[in-house]
Amino acid sequence: MSQPGLTRRRLLEGTAGLAVAGLAGCNSATSGSGEQTAGGTPTESGGDNHPGHGDEAHGHDTVSEPRASREVAVNTARTEDSTEYHFDPHVTWVEPGGTVTWRLESGTHTATAYHPGNDQPRLVPEGTAAWDSGTMSEEGETFEHTFETEGVYHYYCTPHESFGMLATVIVGQPHLEDQQALRTIPEDKPEEVRAKLQELNGMCRDILSEGHQEEEEHHEEDTSTEGGHHEAETHSGQST
């Protein structure tokens, strides 16, 4: 059977360039949150506990499996030429009933669901409530939300949506064809937002397709093993 972390690493690396325009403002900023590897422990870069931001920056390679809780870093990074905004990682994966905590590292931001309750198109599962962190402006400030319903949830930063500051939470193992978030790219949004949504959708499809494939492979292995035991028992019974 394939190794989940390694397989997704190859898949997610291939999605990093899907929408270059959607990555404006989140290609070279630094983050203080630990990347979550397949083993669930922070990776190290340099001499500290902060992740590096090279080719696998900003969460493109952090999704390995759903967990009971995850943390997302919320950042503003200023360079000589630009100011950049991002959520890190871009895609976060939790189990149904899992909790995501957003932690502000710099700047002033929100984590706000694409939901009619927030005067936005619905890019979250039907029947789920709107959620919004409100403005976070103090370093270390947190907001958390527990996700009970399986599905794909797109969200954004209210003051920086037009800069492409969007990200996604996947809950459980939802079927791709059932997800409103993956079926809809709002036409009235700026190109920067549409490109970022397209990029996130590609990442989600890769993650979920691989997850379902591994489930099927695991089921086939279990069935094959059970069949082998049954055949062995049958032959054993015939020989006595």
N, C-alpha and C positions, 0 to 999 in steps of 0.2 A: 504494500500500500504506500502511497506517496506520503512524504513528510509534510504536514500542514504548513509549518513556518517557511520552509524552503520553497515550496510550490507557490505560496502566495507571494513570496519575495520576488520570484520571477514574474508573476502576473502583474503585481503592482508596479514594478519598475517599468513595465511596458505601458502603464497608463499615465505615467508622470508627464508625458508630452502630449496628451490628447487635446488639451486646450491651453495653449501658451498664453493666450489673452487672459484666461481665467486665473492665471497664477500671478498676475501683476500684484505687487504688494505682499507677496508671500514666498519669494524665492531665496532671499538672502538674509532675512531677519533671524536673530538668535532667540533661543528659548531656554528657560530654566527648568522645564519639566522633563522628567525621565521618560525616555521612549520605552514603551512596553513591548518587550520581545516575546517570542513564542513561549519562553519560560516565565513571563510575567515580571521580570526584574528590569530595572533601568539599565540602559547601556551607558558606557562611559566613552568620552572623547577628550583627548588632552589629559590634563591632570585633575579634572574635577568630575562631578556627577552630572554635568549638563551634556545633552546630546549634541553631536556635531550636525552641521547643516550643509552637507555636500549633496551628492546625487540622490541620496535617500532621505532628504530633509523633510521636515514638516509632516510627519505622519504617513508618508507614502508607503512606508515599509513596516508600520507598527501593528497592523491588524493581523492577529494570528488565530484567535478563537474568541467566542463570546465569554465574558466573565461577569461576575456579580457586581463589580464596580470598576469604573474607569475615571481617570482625571484628564481634563483638557486644559492646556495652558492658553491664556488669552493675552495677546501681545501687541504692542506698537514698537517698531524698530525704526530708528532714524539714522540715515546715512548722509553723506555729504550731498548726494544727489536727490534723495527721495525720502518719503516717510511711508512705511510699509505696515500692513495690518494683517494679522492671521490668527486662526485657531490651530492649535497643535496638539494632537493630530487632526488631519482633515476628516478622517473617518474613524469613528469610535464604535466598538462592538460590545454590547452587553447582552446578558441573558434576560428573558422576560422577568420582570420584577427587579431588574438591575438598576443601579443608580449611577448617573454621570455627575461629576462635580467639575464645575468650571472655576478655575483659579486665575484671578487677574495678576499678571506679572508686570504690566506697564500699560500706560495709556488710559483711555476712558472708553468702555465698550459695553455691549449687552450680548446676551445669548437669547435669541428670540425665535420661536417656532414660526415657520411659514404656515399660518393658520388663519382662517377667517376671523377668529376672535382677536387677532392682532392686525386686522385690516390687511391681510395678505392672502394670496391664493393658497389653497390647501395642498401642501407638499408633505403631508403627514398622513397616517392611516385614518380612515373614517372612524368616527366615534370616540376619538381621543380629544382631550382638552387642550386648550392653548396654554403655553407656558412662556414666561418672559422673565429674565433675571432683573429687569430694570437696569438703570445705569450703575455700573461698577466703576469706581474711580480711585479707590484706595488700594495700593499694592497689597496683595495677599487676600483681598476680599474674595469670597466664594459664593457660588450659587449651585444648588444641586436639584436634580429632578429625577424621580423614579419612573421608569418606563414599564408599564404593566402589559401593554399590547404589542405583540410581535409586529414588526414592520420596519419601514425605512422612513426616517425623519430628517428633513432638511431644515437647517436653521441659519440665522444670519446675525450680524451686528447692526443694530439700527442706524447709528451714525456713519457706518462704513460699508454698508451693503453695496453701494455703487462702485466701491473700490475692489469688489470681489471678495469681501470678508464673509465667506459662507463655509459651512461644514455640514457633516452628516452624522447621525446616530443610527446604527443598525441594531435592531432588537430581535434576538433569536435567529431563526432560519426561515424568514418569510419567502414565499414564492414570488419570483420576479414579476410574473404577469399580473399579480394582484396589487402591485404597489403604485399608488397614485403619484408618489414622488418621482418614480422612474418613467411614468407615462407622459408627464406634463412638463413642458418648458414654457413658462408664461411669456406670451408674445409682447406684453407691454413693459417688460423689464429691459434695462440697458444691456447692450451687447456684453459688457463685462460680467454681468450677473448671469446671463444666459450661457456664456461660455463656461463659467465656473460650475453651474448646475450640470452642464453636459459632461464636464470632467468628473464631477462627483458621481454622476450616474454610471459612467464607465467603470469607475473604481468599485462601486457597489455591485455591479453586475459581475465583475471578475471575482470578487470576494464570495458572493452568494453562489455563483455557479460552481466554484471550486468546493465550497462547503457542501452543497448537495451532492456533488460527484463523490466526495470522500464518504459521505453517508451511505451512498449506494454501494461503493466498493466495500465498505465495512459490512454492510448487510449481506452482500454476495459472499464475502469470506466466511461470515457466520453460518450462512446457509450451506456453503460447501463443506464446512467443518462438521455441521450437524449431519449432512448427508453421508459423509465419510464414516462417521461413527455408526450411523444406522446400517450402512452396508457391511461394516465390519461385524456388527452384532448379528446381522442376518447370516453371513458366511459362517460365523462361529456356531450359530444354532444349527445350520445344515450339516456341519461336520461332526456333531455329537450324535 
